[in-house]
Amino acid sequence: MRLLLGLTLLGATLLLAVPAHAQIPTATLTGTVVDSTSGAPLPGANVFIAGSMIGTTTDGEGRYRLERVPLGAHRLYVSMVGFEPRFRDLNLREARIYPIDFALPEAIIELDEVTVEAKGDKNWKRRLERFTKLFIGETPNAAETKIVNPEVLDFRETLGHLEAYAAEPLIIENRALGYRIHYFLKEFVGEPTRTRYDGEPLFEEMTPRDAEEAARWEQKRREAFMGSFRHFMLALLAGRTEKQGFQVYSRPTMGEQQRAVPAGGGSLLRGRERFPVDPATLLKPGEIPSEKILDFQGFLEIIFMGEKEDPAYLEWSRQPGLGRKPGFQTSWINLERGPVVVDYKGDVVDPYGVTFYGYWAFERVADEVPKEYRPGR
């Protein structure tokens, strides 16, 4: 999901918004991946559900098959070195086989588009350090997360404007949560007052060294999930936001300064113009029973009372000192494109439909868990 980076213990397990006794229906995706110019099959192409642990590679005939894909909103992503990636945003409503083919155009890179530097160059190392901080994050989990293959990265930097390019998928090991991530980076731009990146992750569970590490990973995964946007959406769908520790307010506007500063990491002024919201008014019926429409005006302020801000958040948001102590995790969202469809899993059908500010923007790759994760499951 696109992230505009700005300025977010409960014991109850929150399940999907389907009856507890019911099996979650699934679909199967099949198809071929070919060269768009010659029509030749592309063996070894990566095909996966973005943000999940469901993925495969094409066989010698360029064919793929993904089984047990839960119904609902997904992004099906296809990538292969030397070709432009392609994706299809899906909203699966029936438990059946969906044939979906892809034709990938050959990647063409202008010679002056990227200035390749020696990987041992001190400027490259400095830019890698800055990229890692902005991309992986600055939370405690980020300290245990590393990019295994940084040599695939190249950078271009002018006057504080940093762009990153990855010749191959980034391999990221998160030893805080126990995931190995293949991240297909599409765009990264870091500026003094704004950072944005776009790409798709494929998760893989790592093997713990022992039972103690397995227990630690489960605890850390739970902490990463609790208070997240997905947790909030599932609580909203279940009508349990208050019981799950969320307070929700409406802000008609946040002012130009307030909108601009959080997009780059800065203090977000907490004005007095906010009003309590009845969460039940935020969702309207969708086209089918398993879908809802999230609709509100202005901004939503969402406070998670189950966990305090990490002290690193104060530094990141440029609020250190001044006697400010960590408060409860607070995030803001708005709908730049209007109402969005949400499925029963809490997934937004339009991946770009919701923009994050606050704590949800502070938590980045090192704090992500796959779509399948639910506490206690």
C-alpha positions in Angstrom: 0.0 0.0 0.0 1.2 3.5 -0.7 2.3 5.2 2.5 2.4 9.0 3.0 4.6 9.1 6.0 3.5 11.4 8.8 3.2 11.8 12.3 -0.7 5.7 16.1 -3.4 -5.2 26.7 -6.0 -6.3 25.1 -6.6 -10.0 25.7 -9.6 -10.5 23.5 -8.9 -12.3 20.2 -10.5 -10.6 17.3 -11.5 -12.9 14.5 -12.8 -12.4 11.0 -16.3 -11.0 10.6 -17.8 -14.4 9.8 -19.5 -16.9 12.0 -17.0 -18.8 14.2 -18.2 -22.2 13.0 -18.0 -21.3 9.3 -15.0 -22.1 7.1 -13.6 -19.1 5.3 -14.3 -19.8 1.6 -11.3 -19.7 -0.8 -10.6 -19.4 -4.5 -7.9 -20.6 -6.8 -6.0 -18.4 -9.2 -4.4 -19.8 -12.3 -2.9 -18.4 -15.5 0.3 -17.9 -17.6 2.9 -15.2 -17.6 4.5 -14.4 -21.0 6.7 -11.8 -22.7 4.5 -9.1 -24.1 6.6 -8.7 -27.2 7.3 -12.3 -28.3 4.5 -14.1 -26.4 7.1 -16.5 -25.1 6.4 -18.0 -21.7 8.4 -16.6 -18.7 9.4 -19.4 -16.4 10.5 -18.5 -12.8 8.4 -15.3 -12.6 7.2 -14.5 -9.1 3.4 -14.5 -8.7 2.0 -13.7 -5.2 -0.8 -12.1 -3.2 0.8 -8.8 -2.0 1.2 -8.5 1.7 0.6 -12.2 2.3 2.4 -15.6 2.5 0.7 -16.9 -0.6 3.1 -17.0 -3.5 4.7 -19.2 -6.2 6.8 -19.1 -9.3 5.8 -20.0 -12.8 6.8 -23.4 -14.3 8.7 -24.0 -17.5 5.6 -23.1 -19.5 5.1 -19.9 -17.7 2.1 -21.3 -15.8 1.2 -20.6 -12.2 -1.4 -21.8 -9.7 -2.3 -20.2 -6.3 -4.7 -22.2 -4.2 -6.6 -21.4 -0.9 -6.8 -17.7 -1.6 -9.4 -16.3 0.8 -12.3 -14.4 -0.8 -12.2 -10.6 -0.7 -9.8 -7.9 -1.7 -6.3 -8.8 -2.9 -3.5 -7.4 -5.2 -2.1 -10.2 -7.4 1.4 -9.2 -8.3 3.8 -10.6 -10.9 7.5 -9.7 -11.2 10.5 -11.0 -13.0 14.0 -9.5 -13.3 14.4 -7.7 -16.6 10.7 -7.1 -17.1 8.3 -4.5 -15.8 6.1 -5.8 -13.0 2.3 -6.0 -13.4 -0.5 -6.4 -10.9 -4.2 -6.9 -10.8 -6.4 -5.6 -8.0 -9.0 -8.3 -7.3 -12.2 -8.5 -5.3 -12.9 -12.3 -5.2 -16.6 -12.9 -4.4 -17.0 -16.5 -5.4 -15.2 -19.7 -4.4 -14.1 -20.8 -7.8 -11.1 -20.9 -10.2 -10.2 -17.5 -11.6 -8.0 -17.6 -14.8 -5.8 -14.5 -14.9 -3.0 -14.1 -17.5 -0.2 -11.6 -17.5 2.0 -10.2 -20.3 5.2 -8.4 -19.0 7.0 -5.8 -21.1 10.7 -5.8 -21.1 12.2 -3.2 -18.6 13.9 -0.3 -20.3 16.2 1.9 -18.1 17.5 5.2 -19.4 21.3 5.4 -19.0 21.0 8.7 -17.1 18.1 7.5 -14.9 20.3 6.0 -12.2 23.9 6.9 -11.4 25.5 3.6 -10.3 28.0 4.0 -7.5 30.6 1.6 -6.1 28.9 -0.4 -3.4 31.8 0.3 -1.0 31.7 4.0 -1.7 31.2 6.1 1.5 28.4 8.1 -0.2 26.6 4.9 -1.1 26.9 3.6 2.4 25.6 6.8 3.8 22.6 6.7 1.4 22.0 3.1 2.3 21.9 4.0 6.0 19.4 6.8 5.3 17.3 4.6 3.1 17.2 1.8 5.7 16.1 4.3 8.4 13.3 5.7 6.3 12.2 2.4 4.8 12.6 -0.2 7.5 11.7 2.3 10.2 13.0 3.5 13.6 11.0 1.3 16.0 12.6 -1.3 18.3 11.6 -4.0 15.8 13.7 -2.1 13.1 16.8 -2.7 15.2 16.4 -6.4 14.6 15.6 -6.1 10.9 18.1 -6.0 8.2 18.3 -6.0 4.4 20.2 -9.1 3.4 21.1 -8.0 -0.2 21.7 -4.3 -0.1 24.0 -4.6 -3.1 20.9 -4.6 -5.4 20.2 -1.0 -4.4 21.3 2.1 -6.2 20.6 5.7 -5.2 20.4 9.1 -6.6 20.6 12.1 -4.3 20.4 15.9 -4.8 19.9 18.5 -2.2 18.4 16.1 0.3 16.2 14.4 -2.2 17.0 10.7 -2.1 15.7 8.1 -4.7 16.3 4.4 -4.4 16.2 1.7 -7.1 16.3 -2.0 -6.6 17.5 -4.2 -9.5 16.1 -7.3 -7.7 13.6 -7.9 -4.9 14.9 -6.8 -1.5 15.4 -9.7 0.9 14.6 -8.6 4.4 15.0 -10.6 7.6 12.9 -9.5 10.5 14.2 -11.3 13.6 11.9 -9.3 15.8 8.8 -10.9 14.3 10.3 -14.0 12.6 9.6 -13.2 9.0 11.7 -13.2 5.9 10.3 -10.7 3.4 10.8 -10.5 -0.4 10.0 -6.8 -1.0 9.4 -5.8 -4.6 10.3 -2.1 -4.5 8.6 0.0 -7.2 9.4 3.5 -6.0 11.2 5.2 -3.1 11.6 9.0 -2.6 12.9 10.5 0.6 12.8 14.3 1.1 13.6 16.5 4.1 9.9 16.9 4.9 8.3 13.9 3.1 8.9 10.2 2.4 6.9 8.0 0.1 7.5 4.5 -1.2 5.5 2.0 -3.1 6.1 -1.7 -3.4 4.7 -5.1 -2.5 5.9 -7.6 0.2 5.7 -11.4 0.2 6.1 -12.9 3.6 7.7 -16.2 4.6 7.8 -17.5 8.2 11.3 -18.1 9.5 12.2 -21.1 11.6 12.8 -20.2 15.3 16.0 -21.4 17.0 14.1 -22.8 19.9 10.7 -22.7 21.8 11.7 -19.5 23.6 12.3 -17.6 20.3 9.0 -19.0 18.9 7.2 -17.6 21.9 8.9 -14.3 21.6 8.0 -14.0 18.0 4.4 -14.7 18.7 4.3 -12.1 21.4 5.9 -9.5 19.2 3.6 -10.3 16.3 0.7 -9.8 18.5 2.0 -6.5 19.7 2.6 -5.4 16.1 -1.0 -6.4 15.1 -2.7 -4.8 18.1 -3.5 -1.2 17.4 -2.8 -1.5 13.7 -5.1 -0.3 10.9 -6.1 -3.9 10.2 -6.9 -4.4 13.9 -9.0 -1.2 13.9 -10.9 -2.3 10.7 -11.7 -5.7 12.1 -12.9 -4.2 15.3 -15.0 -1.7 13.3 -16.6 -4.5 11.2 -17.3 -6.5 14.4 -18.8 -3.5 16.2 -16.2 -3.7 18.9 -14.0 -0.7 18.6 -14.4 0.5 22.2 -14.0 -3.0 23.6 -10.8 -3.4 21.5 -9.4 -0.2 22.9 -10.1 2.3 20.2 -11.4 5.8 20.6 -12.6 7.5 17.4 -13.1 11.2 16.7 -13.9 13.3 13.7 -11.9 16.3 12.5 -13.5 18.4 9.8 -10.2 19.8 8.8 -6.6 19.8 10.1 -5.4 23.0 8.6 -2.7 23.4 6.0 0.1 23.3 8.5 -1.3 20.2 10.2 -1.7 18.5 6.9 1.7 19.3 5.6 3.9 18.6 8.6 2.8 15.1 9.3 3.5 14.0 5.8 7.2 14.4 6.5 7.5 13.6 10.1 6.9 16.5 12.4 4.6 17.6 15.2 0.9 17.3 14.4 -0.9 20.1 16.2 -3.8 18.7 18.2 -6.4 21.3 17.8 -9.6 21.5 19.7 -11.9 20.9 16.7 -12.7 17.2 17.2 -15.9 15.5 17.8 -16.7 12.0 19.1 -17.9 9.6 16.4 -20.3 6.7 16.7 -18.3 4.0 14.9 -21.5 2.4 13.6 -22.0 5.4 11.3 -18.7 4.9 9.5 -19.8 1.8 7.6 -22.6 1.4 5.1 -23.9 -1.8 3.4 -21.9 -2.9 0.4 -23.1 -4.7 -2.7 -22.8 -8.1 -1.0 -23.2 -9.0 2.7 -19.4 -9.6 3.2 -18.5 -6.0 2.1 -19.0 -2.7 3.7 -18.4 0.9 2.5 -16.2 3.1 4.7 -17.4 6.7 4.4 -16.6 9.8 6.4 -15.8 13.5 5.8 -12.6 15.2 6.7 -10.3 13.2 9.0 -10.7 10.4 11.5 -8.6 10.6 14.6 -8.1 7.1 16.1 -6.5 6.6 19.5 -5.5 3.1 20.6 -5.7 3.0 24.4 -4.1 -0.4 24.6 -0.5 0.8 24.1 1.6 3.9 24.6 3.8 5.5 21.9 7.3 4.2 21.6 9.8 6.9 22.8 11.4 6.7 19.3 8.1 8.2 17.9 8.7 11.4 19.8 12.1 11.8 18.1 10.8 10.8 14.7 7.9 13.2 15.0 10.2 16.0 16.2 8.6 16.2 19.6 11.5 15.3 22.0 12.0 17.2 25.2 9.6 19.9 26.2 8.4 17.6 29.0 6.4 15.6 26.4 6.0 12.0 27.6 4.7 9.1 25.4 0.9 9.2 25.1 -1.4 6.6 23.7 -0.9 5.7 20.0 -2.8 8.2 17.9 -3.3 8.1 14.1 -5.2 10.0 11.5 -6.7 8.8 8.2 -8.6 10.4 5.4 -10.2 9.3 2.2 -8.7 11.3 -0.7 -10.7 9.5 -3.3 -14.0 9.3 -1.4 -15.8 6.2 0.1 -13.9 2.9 -0.1 -15.1 -0.7 -0.1 -13.8 -2.9 2.7 -14.1 -6.7 2.7 -14.8 -8.9 5.7 -11.0 -9.3 6.4 -10.6 -5.6 6.9 -8.9 -5.1 3.5 -9.6 -2.0 1.5 -10.4 -2.9 -2.1 -8.6 0.2 -3.4 -5.1 0.0 -1.9 -4.7 3.8 -2.4 -8.0 4.6 -0.9 -6.9 5.4 2.7 -4.0 7.8 3.6 -2.3 7.4 7.0 -0.8 10.0 9.3 0.5 9.7 12.8 1.5 6.4 14.5 0.3 4.2 11.6 2.7 6.1 9.3 5.6 5.8 11.9 5.4 2.0 11.9 6.9 0.8 8.6 8.3 -2.4 7.1 9.8 -3.7 10.4 6.3 -3.6 12.0 4.3 -5.3 9.3 2.7 -8.7 9.7 1.2 -10.6 6.8 -2.5 -10.4 5.9 -3.2 -13.9 7.3 -2.0 -13.0 10.8 -4.6 -12.9 13.6 -3.8 -13.1 17.3 -4.2 -16.6 18.7 -4.5 -18.2 15.3 
